[in-house]
Amino acid sequence: MSKPSSRRQFLGALTLVGAGVGINALAMRGLRVPLMAEPRHVEHQARHPEDHFSVRADGAFFTGVEGPSLSWRAFTPEPVLRVQGAFQVTLDNVHPQAVLSRAGSGQIREASRDGLKRTVLGEAGPNTMLRLHWQVPFADSYRFAAIGDTGGGRELAWALQRTQQLGAQFLLLLGDLYYQPGDDLNVIRNLSRSPLPVYAAFGNHDIAWGFDQNLMHWFERGVGPRNSTFRLGGIQFVNLDTAADTIPWSGGMRGALLRQLPPLEDNPGIRDYVIFSHRPIVDLRPIEERPSDHSIENFGEGEWLREQLLQIGARTIINGHIHNSGERDDQGLHTYIAGEGLAHLDIVRSQGAVGWFDNPGERTARILIGEVSPGEPVRYHWDALNMPLDAHCSTRLRADMAKEKGHFDALLDHLDSICKNDS
């Protein structure tokens, strides 16, 4: 055989190998449509650059170095930090009632709480790791709330306040926190002031376009991972990223997480799944009331996801994306849409009358509540969101009202003055 032929065969074989590697990489990582980078993994371990102590986390991610401290944010109710050396750590998004315990060689010199943020100083024993574990006293019986599409401003602040008023221990945010420039900072500010922990799904509006590296990954750096799971009192919560289409459907971190979830009967200690994400598998609205189909379309991705969830024994899924609330059985998977975080339908219902908001009973926007009791699956019901007029400060409001029949200019001008004066 001639040398040119051998060279061509070699290059051809190399091309086939490269193509195979590329296809395998695509199958594992997934391609996001519209085209974007697969989200970064949140960091679960860190080492202080000067004091040289190290931390590994379960249920929390690293947010940065703040002086002598390594800072973390929890995305589960009962996070664990494993520390080595003389350390100082801060952990945010921890329920005020959570109790810290330690295991292993070492000691805690100081532990303090400021809102949802915990600060711990101490030292682990030589060549060992000290385990810090926060546990909540209500694990067997608790209430949680779920709502999406709040944006990052006053509407989000109200959702947090209302969740506390309704006696919930934490809130599932169902995505679309970024509606206007600066909402990345607004979200972090409101979460830092939150009276209770928040675990958030990633929405299509949370995708930041452009070349600003800080903004591109703002969600993973400050809010939490796009795909995650945690257990509490026999219930397993599963946060899935449905913000953009994924090709293949099983690719990326979402597919990897789904492959780790066993069927309910093979999941010791777990009696129910709570699946939450942004875009729903099915748009529950009547066809004549849809401006467009707001479900996961993508040539069968939604059907594939429904099948995966039914195979593990999931009974329900909670979504946002549609700015309404409702529920319906979807081929065996009960679907809740809790997307009234902006409560714009209250503005529509008011027909532009400022005085309409004087009677909270007139407001129709709702928030979903989940009730957990020992030995039972989660029970759900709706409650009133009761968003006051002065919380309606999203810049989306005028554009949304322009699509509705009615005279809203006077009400919108009134809101402009309120929002500017109090900003």
C-alpha positions as CSV (number, residue, x, y, z in Angstrom):
1,M,0.0,0.0,0.0
2,S,1.4,3.4,-0.9
3,K,2.3,5.9,1.8
4,P,-0.4,8.6,0.6
5,S,-3.1,5.9,0.9
6,S,-1.9,5.0,4.4
7,R,-1.9,8.6,5.4
8,R,-5.4,9.1,4.1
9,Q,-6.6,6.1,6.0
10,F,-4.9,7.3,9.1
11,L,-6.5,10.8,8.8
12,G,-9.9,9.2,8.0
13,A,-9.7,7.0,11.1
14,L,-8.6,10.0,13.2
15,T,-11.6,12.0,11.9
16,L,-14.0,9.1,12.8
17,V,-12.5,8.9,16.3
18,G,-12.8,12.7,16.7
19,A,-16.4,12.6,15.6
20,G,-17.2,9.7,18.0
21,V,-15.6,11.6,20.8
22,G,-17.6,14.7,19.9
23,I,-20.8,12.8,19.8
24,N,-20.1,11.2,23.1
25,A,-19.3,14.6,24.6
26,L,-22.5,16.1,23.2
27,A,-24.5,13.2,24.6
28,M,-23.0,13.8,28.1
29,R,-23.0,17.6,28.2
30,G,-25.9,18.4,25.9
31,L,-26.4,21.2,23.5
32,R,-28.6,24.1,24.7
33,V,-31.0,25.7,22.3
34,P,-30.9,28.7,21.9
35,L,-27.2,28.1,21.6
36,M,-25.5,28.8,25.0
37,A,-22.9,27.3,27.3
38,E,-23.9,24.5,29.6
39,P,-24.1,25.9,33.1
40,R,-21.1,25.8,35.3
41,H,-20.8,23.3,38.1
42,V,-21.1,25.2,41.4
43,E,-18.0,24.8,43.6
44,H,-18.3,22.4,46.5
45,Q,-14.8,22.8,47.8
46,A,-12.5,25.7,48.5
47,R,-9.2,26.5,50.2
48,H,-8.4,29.9,51.8
49,P,-5.5,31.5,49.9
50,E,-3.9,33.0,53.0
51,D,-5.0,31.0,56.0
52,H,-4.8,27.7,54.1
53,F,-7.7,25.9,55.7
54,S,-10.0,23.9,53.4
55,V,-13.7,23.2,53.2
56,R,-15.8,20.6,51.4
57,A,-19.6,21.1,51.2
58,D,-22.7,18.9,50.8
59,G,-25.8,20.9,50.0
60,A,-23.9,24.3,49.8
61,F,-21.8,26.1,47.2
62,F,-18.8,28.4,47.5
63,T,-19.5,32.1,46.9
64,G,-16.1,33.7,47.7
65,V,-13.4,34.7,50.1
66,E,-14.4,37.5,52.5
67,G,-11.3,38.5,54.5
68,P,-10.5,35.6,56.8
69,S,-13.7,33.7,55.9
70,L,-14.7,31.3,53.2
71,S,-18.4,32.1,52.3
72,W,-21.0,29.6,51.2
73,R,-24.7,29.5,50.4
74,A,-26.9,26.5,51.2
75,F,-29.3,25.0,48.6
76,T,-30.6,22.4,51.0
77,P,-32.3,22.7,54.4
78,E,-29.6,20.6,56.2
79,P,-26.2,21.4,54.7
80,V,-22.9,20.0,55.8
81,L,-19.4,21.6,55.8
82,R,-16.3,19.5,56.3
83,V,-13.4,21.7,57.4
84,Q,-9.7,21.1,57.9
85,G,-7.4,23.4,59.8
86,A,-8.1,26.5,61.8
87,F,-11.1,28.0,60.0
88,Q,-13.7,30.7,59.7
89,V,-16.7,30.1,57.5
90,T,-20.0,31.8,56.8
91,L,-23.0,29.9,55.5
92,D,-26.1,31.8,54.2
93,N,-29.6,30.6,53.5
94,V,-29.9,28.5,56.7
95,H,-33.2,28.4,58.5
96,P,-33.2,30.4,61.8
97,Q,-34.3,27.3,63.7
98,A,-31.5,25.1,62.3
99,V,-29.2,23.6,65.0
100,L,-25.5,23.2,64.4
101,S,-23.8,19.9,65.5
102,R,-20.3,18.8,65.0
103,A,-18.6,15.4,64.5
104,G,-15.0,14.5,64.4
105,S,-11.8,15.8,66.1
106,G,-11.7,19.5,66.7
107,Q,-13.7,22.3,68.3
108,I,-16.0,25.2,67.6
109,R,-14.7,28.4,69.3
110,E,-17.5,30.7,68.2
111,A,-20.8,30.3,66.4
112,S,-23.2,33.2,65.6
113,R,-26.3,34.0,63.5
114,D,-27.4,37.1,61.6
115,G,-30.7,36.4,59.9
116,L,-30.2,33.4,57.7
117,K,-26.4,33.7,57.8
118,R,-24.2,31.6,60.1
119,T,-20.6,32.3,61.0
120,V,-18.5,29.6,62.7
121,L,-14.9,29.8,63.9
122,G,-12.9,26.9,65.1
123,E,-10.2,24.3,64.3
124,A,-10.1,20.7,63.2
125,G,-7.8,18.2,64.8
126,P,-4.4,17.5,63.2
127,N,-4.8,15.8,59.8
128,T,-8.5,15.3,60.3
129,M,-11.7,17.0,59.1
130,L,-14.4,18.4,61.4
131,R,-17.9,17.9,60.2
132,L,-20.4,20.8,60.7
133,H,-24.0,19.8,60.2
134,W,-27.1,22.1,60.4
135,Q,-30.4,20.3,61.1
136,V,-33.9,21.7,61.3
137,P,-36.3,20.6,64.1
138,F,-39.3,20.5,61.8
139,A,-38.1,17.8,59.3
140,D,-41.1,15.5,59.8
141,S,-43.8,18.1,59.6
142,Y,-43.5,21.4,57.7
143,R,-45.0,23.7,55.1
144,F,-43.3,25.1,52.0
145,A,-44.5,27.6,49.3
146,A,-43.9,27.8,45.6
147,I,-44.2,30.7,43.1
148,G,-42.4,31.8,40.0
149,D,-41.9,34.8,37.7
150,T,-41.4,37.4,40.4
151,G,-38.5,39.2,38.8
152,G,-35.9,40.5,41.3
153,G,-37.5,43.6,42.8
154,R,-40.4,44.4,45.1
155,E,-42.5,41.6,43.8
156,L,-39.8,39.1,44.9
157,A,-39.6,40.9,48.3
158,W,-43.3,40.5,48.7
159,A,-43.3,36.8,47.8
160,L,-40.7,36.2,50.5
161,Q,-42.7,38.2,53.1
162,R,-46.0,36.5,52.1
163,T,-44.4,33.1,52.4
164,Q,-43.4,33.8,55.9
165,Q,-46.9,35.1,56.7
166,L,-48.4,31.8,55.5
167,G,-46.3,29.9,58.0
168,A,-44.0,28.2,55.4
169,Q,-40.5,27.1,56.4
170,F,-39.0,27.8,52.9
171,L,-39.9,28.9,49.4
172,L,-39.4,27.2,46.1
173,L,-38.8,30.0,43.5
174,L,-39.7,28.7,40.0
175,G,-37.5,30.9,37.9
176,D,-37.6,34.1,35.9
177,L,-35.9,36.3,38.5
178,Y,-34.1,38.5,36.0
179,Y,-36.5,40.8,34.1
180,Q,-34.6,44.0,33.9
181,P,-31.0,45.2,34.0
182,G,-29.7,45.1,37.6
183,D,-32.1,42.3,38.6
184,D,-29.0,40.1,39.3
185,L,-28.1,42.5,42.1
186,N,-31.7,43.0,43.2
187,V,-32.1,39.2,43.6
188,I,-29.0,38.8,45.7
189,R,-30.1,41.8,47.8
190,N,-33.6,40.5,48.4
191,L,-32.3,36.9,49.1
192,S,-29.9,38.3,51.7
193,R,-32.8,40.0,53.5
194,S,-35.1,37.0,53.2
195,P,-36.8,35.9,56.4
196,L,-36.6,32.2,55.3
197,P,-34.6,30.0,53.0
198,V,-35.1,30.0,49.3
199,Y,-34.3,27.2,46.7
200,A,-34.6,28.5,43.2
201,A,-35.1,27.0,39.7
202,F,-33.6,28.6,36.6
203,G,-35.9,30.4,34.2
204,N,-35.6,31.4,30.5
205,H,-35.4,35.1,31.5
206,D,-32.5,34.2,33.9
207,I,-30.3,33.4,30.8
208,A,-28.0,36.4,30.5
209,W,-26.9,37.2,26.9
210,G,-23.7,38.9,26.0
211,F,-20.0,38.6,26.9
212,D,-20.1,39.8,30.5
213,Q,-18.6,36.8,32.3
214,N,-19.9,37.9,35.7
215,L,-23.5,38.3,34.3
216,M,-23.3,35.1,32.3
217,H,-23.1,32.9,35.3
218,W,-24.8,35.2,37.9
219,F,-27.3,32.6,38.9
220,E,-24.8,29.8,39.7
221,R,-22.6,32.3,41.5
222,G,-25.2,33.8,43.8
223,V,-28.5,31.9,43.8
224,G,-27.7,28.2,43.4
225,P,-27.1,25.3,41.0
226,R,-29.5,24.8,38.1
227,N,-30.0,21.2,38.8
228,S,-30.0,19.8,42.4
229,T,-31.8,17.7,44.9
230,F,-32.3,17.4,48.6
231,R,-34.2,15.3,51.1
232,L,-36.3,16.4,54.1
233,G,-38.5,14.2,56.3
234,G,-39.1,11.5,53.7
235,I,-39.7,13.9,50.8
236,Q,-37.1,14.3,48.0
237,F,-37.1,17.6,46.3
238,V,-35.7,17.7,42.7
239,N,-34.8,21.0,41.0
240,L,-34.6,20.6,37.2
241,D,-33.4,23.1,34.6
242,T,-36.0,23.4,31.8
243,A,-35.1,27.0,30.9
244,A,-33.9,26.1,27.4
245,D,-34.2,23.1,25.2
246,T,-31.5,20.4,25.5
247,I,-30.2,18.2,22.7
248,P,-30.1,15.3,23.3
249,W,-32.9,15.4,25.9
250,S,-30.9,13.2,28.3
251,G,-27.7,15.3,28.0
252,G,-26.2,17.7,30.4
253,M,-26.5,18.0,34.2
254,R,-30.2,17.5,34.2
255,G,-29.9,14.2,32.5
256,A,-27.1,13.2,34.9
257,L,-29.3,14.1,37.9
258,L,-32.3,12.2,36.5
259,R,-30.2,9.1,36.0
260,Q,-29.3,9.2,39.7
261,L,-32.9,9.1,40.9
262,P,-34.2,5.6,41.7
263,P,-37.8,4.5,41.5
264,L,-39.7,5.5,44.6
265,E,-40.0,1.9,45.8
266,D,-36.2,1.5,45.6
267,N,-35.5,4.8,47.4
268,P,-35.2,4.0,51.1
269,G,-36.8,6.5,53.4
270,I,-38.5,8.5,50.6
271,R,-42.2,8.4,50.1
272,D,-42.8,11.2,47.6
273,Y,-40.9,13.3,45.1
274,V,-41.4,17.1,44.7
275,I,-40.3,18.0,41.2
276,F,-39.9,21.8,40.5
277,S,-38.7,23.6,37.4
278,H,-39.5,26.6,35.3
279,R,-41.1,25.7,31.9
280,P,-43.9,23.2,32.2
281,I,-44.3,20.0,30.2
282,V,-47.8,21.0,29.2
283,D,-49.4,24.5,28.8
284,L,-52.6,24.1,30.9
285,R,-54.5,27.0,29.4
286,P,-57.2,26.5,26.8
287,I,-55.8,26.9,23.3
288,E,-57.9,30.0,22.6
289,E,-56.4,31.7,25.7
290,R,-52.7,31.2,24.8
291,P,-50.8,33.9,23.0
292,S,-48.3,31.1,22.4
293,D,-47.5,27.6,23.6
294,H,-45.5,28.0,26.8
295,S,-44.7,24.3,27.3
296,I,-41.4,22.5,26.6
297,E,-41.8,21.8,22.9
298,N,-38.5,20.8,21.3
299,F,-39.9,17.8,19.3
300,G,-40.7,15.5,22.2
301,E,-38.5,16.7,25.0
302,G,-41.5,17.4,27.2
303,E,-42.9,13.9,26.6
304,W,-39.5,12.4,27.3
305,L,-39.3,14.3,30.6
306,R,-42.8,13.2,31.7
307,E,-41.9,9.6,31.0
308,Q,-38.7,9.9,33.1
309,L,-40.6,11.3,36.0
310,L,-43.4,8.8,35.9
311,Q,-40.8,6.0,35.8
312,I,-39.4,7.0,39.1
313,G,-42.8,7.3,40.7
314,A,-43.2,11.1,40.7
315,R,-46.8,12.2,41.1
316,T,-46.5,15.9,40.7
317,I,-44.5,18.7,39.1
318,I,-44.5,22.4,40.0
319,N,-43.8,25.0,37.3
320,G,-43.9,28.7,36.6
321,H,-43.3,30.4,33.2
322,I,-47.1,31.0,32.6
323,H,-48.2,34.1,34.4
324,N,-51.2,32.4,35.9
325,S,-52.1,29.7,38.4
326,G,-53.8,26.4,37.9
327,E,-53.5,22.6,38.0
328,R,-54.4,19.5,36.0
329,D,-53.5,15.9,35.6
330,D,-51.2,15.4,32.7
331,Q,-51.2,11.8,31.7
332,G,-50.6,10.7,35.3
333,L,-48.3,13.6,36.4
334,H,-50.3,16.2,38.3
335,T,-49.1,19.6,37.1
336,Y,-49.2,22.8,39.1
337,I,-48.6,26.2,37.4
338,A,-47.7,28.8,40.0
339,G,-46.4,31.7,37.8
340,E,-48.2,34.7,39.3
341,G,-45.1,36.2,41.0
342,L,-45.8,39.6,39.3
343,A,-49.6,39.4,40.1
344,H,-50.3,41.3,36.9
345,L,-53.8,39.7,36.6
346,D,-54.7,41.7,39.7
347,I,-53.9,44.9,37.8
348,V,-56.0,43.7,34.9
349,R,-58.9,42.9,37.2
350,S,-58.7,46.3,38.8
351,Q,-59.4,48.0,35.4
352,G,-57.1,50.8,36.4
353,A,-58.9,51.8,39.6
354,V,-56.5,52.6,42.5
355,G,-59.1,52.1,45.1
356,W,-59.8,48.5,43.9
357,F,-56.7,47.5,45.9
358,D,-58.2,48.7,49.2
359,N,-60.0,45.4,49.5
360,P,-57.6,42.4,49.6
361,G,-60.4,40.0,49.0
362,E,-60.7,41.2,45.4
363,R,-57.2,40.1,44.5
364,T,-57.0,36.8,42.6
365,A,-53.2,36.1,42.3
366,R,-52.3,32.9,44.2
367,I,-49.3,31.1,45.7
368,L,-49.0,27.3,46.0
369,I,-48.6,25.7,49.4
370,G,-47.3,22.2,50.1
371,E,-48.0,20.5,53.4
372,V,-45.8,17.6,54.7
373,S,-47.0,15.3,57.5
374,P,-45.4,12.1,58.8
375,G,-46.0,9.1,56.7
376,E,-48.1,10.9,54.0
377,P,-47.4,12.2,50.5
378,V,-47.3,16.0,50.1
379,R,-50.7,17.7,50.1
380,Y,-51.1,20.9,48.1
381,H,-53.5,23.8,48.3
382,W,-53.6,27.4,47.0
383,D,-53.5,30.5,49.1
384,A,-53.9,34.2,48.2
385,L,-50.8,36.1,47.3
386,N,-52.4,39.4,48.4
387,M,-49.7,41.5,46.8
388,P,-50.3,45.2,47.7
389,L,-50.4,47.9,45.1
390,D,-47.1,49.4,46.1
391,A,-45.2,46.1,45.3
392,H,-46.1,46.4,41.6
393,C,-42.9,48.1,40.4
394,S,-41.6,45.8,37.6
395,T,-40.7,47.6,34.4
396,R,-42.7,44.9,32.6
397,L,-45.9,46.2,33.9
398,R,-46.6,48.9,31.3
399,A,-45.7,46.6,28.4
400,D,-48.0,43.9,29.8
401,M,-50.9,46.3,30.3
402,A,-50.6,47.6,26.8
403,K,-51.8,44.2,25.6
404,E,-54.9,44.3,27.8
405,K,-58.3,46.0,27.3
406,G,-58.8,48.8,29.8
407,H,-57.6,52.2,30.9
408,F,-54.5,51.8,33.0
409,D,-52.5,55.0,32.4
410,A,-53.7,56.7,35.6
411,L,-52.9,53.7,37.8
412,L,-49.5,53.2,36.1
413,D,-48.6,56.9,36.6
414,H,-49.6,56.5,40.3
415,L,-47.3,53.4,40.6
416,D,-44.5,55.2,38.8
417,S,-44.5,57.9,41.5
418,I,-44.7,55.4,44.3
419,C,-41.9,53.2,42.9
420,K,-39.6,56.2,42.2
421,N,-40.2,57.9,45.6
422,D,-39.4,54.7,47.5
423,S,-36.6,53.3,45.4
